[in-house]
């Protein structure tokens, strides 16, 4: 089981906040500040230059994965975590009611579950998503890419694999 940490900027509607719901359900622990995220933890970041891959599993098992919960409109203010392994998720599609069908606009619960799945913790990913009405739909929408990413060896192979799911470039 991989430890999951949530740093919540408290920018979203508390009734819809998947980060808070994960903490309340006991599938994640809250990091009260960025300094509470251990050095060496895998931090899910949309700005990371390295894709999350199964090669990150040992670091995640030792130090955990962390998700930063802030609104997509404030994503440019994404906090930096000293000593962290920043990783970006590969191409996936959101199933949450706010961003349904939008590529790469996952909420915190979807991001954590995707990371857990890619890191070989499918049961923990399903347990996390079981706390949300749209959890099964997220897995159904993304099952093929998640299984493919979980079979990759490193970041480069994940980036290569995601090309299969990316929309064609505009002409």
C-alpha positions, -999 to 999 in steps of 0.1 A, spaced: 0 0 0 13 34 -10 9 63 15 -12 91 -1 -8 128 10 -31 157 1 -20 193 3 -53 213 1 -51 250 -9 -88 252 0 -97 269 -33 -127 247 -43 -162 243 -31 -159 222 1 -190 201 -9 -173 191 -42 -137 188 -30 -123 154 -38 -92 160 -18 -111 167 14 -134 137 7 -103 114 4 -90 126 38 -124 122 54 -128 87 40 -94 77 54 -78 69 20 -54 99 22 -38 120 50 -36 158 49 -3 176 47 -10 208 65 18 226 47 40 218 17 69 213 42 50 183 56 55 164 23 86 142 28 117 146 6 117 119 -20 79 117 -22 63 115 -57 44 147 -62 18 147 -90 24 179 -110 10 191 -143 43 210 -148 66 180 -143 89 171 -172 89 135 -163 59 112 -167 49 89 -138 58 53 -145 61 20 -127 98 30 -122 86 54 -95 70 26 -74 98 21 -49 100 58 -41 62 59 -37 62 29 -14 90 45 7 79 82 8 43 82 -6 26 101 -34 13 136 -29 -14 155 -47 -18 193 -45 -54 203 -46 -60 237 -62 -84 249 -89 -74 245 -125 -77 283 -129 -49 288 -104 -27 260 -117 1 285 -125 5 289 -87 13 252 -82 35 249 -51 71 236 -53 80 208 -29 117 207 -21 133 173 -26 102 159 -43 101 137 -74 76 157 -95 58 135 -120 31 143 -146 3 119 -153 0 107 -189 -30 113 -211 -63 104 -193 -99 117 -194 -118 131 -165 -150 115 -153 -158 139 -124 -190 160 -129 -171 193 -132 -147 183 -159 -163 152 -174 -148 142 -207 -120 168 -206 -86 153 -212 -60 160 -186 -83 179 -162 -85 153 -135 -96 161 -100 -74 151 -70 -91 117 -65 -88 108 -101 -52 118 -102 -43 98 -71 -62 67 -83 -45 69 -117 -11 72 -101 -19 42 -78 -30 22 -108 1 30 -128 23 22 -98 7 -13 -95 -17 -7 -67 -50 -14 -86 -69 -25 -55 -59 7 -37 -69 28 -67 -103 11 -68 -107 16 -30 -100 54 -35 -124 57 -63 -151 38 -45 -157 69 -24 -170 88 -54 -201 83 -76 -181 87 -108 -152 63 -97 -163 34 -117 -169 56 -147 -133 70 -144 -119 35 -145 -141 25 -174 -132 56 -195 -95 51 -188 -91 13 -184 -71 7 -216 -46 35 -212 -41 28 -174 -34 -9 -181 -10 1 -208 8 27 -187 11 2 -158 30 -22 -181 56 4 -191 90 3 -177 100 40 -174 89 75 -181 100 74 -218 79 43 -225 49 59 -208 52 90 -230 55 68 -261 25 47 -250 3 78 -245 7 87 -281 -18 59 -289 -45 79 -270 -37 115 -279 -60 132 -303 -46 139 -337 -29 173 -341 -50 200 -358 -42 205 -395 
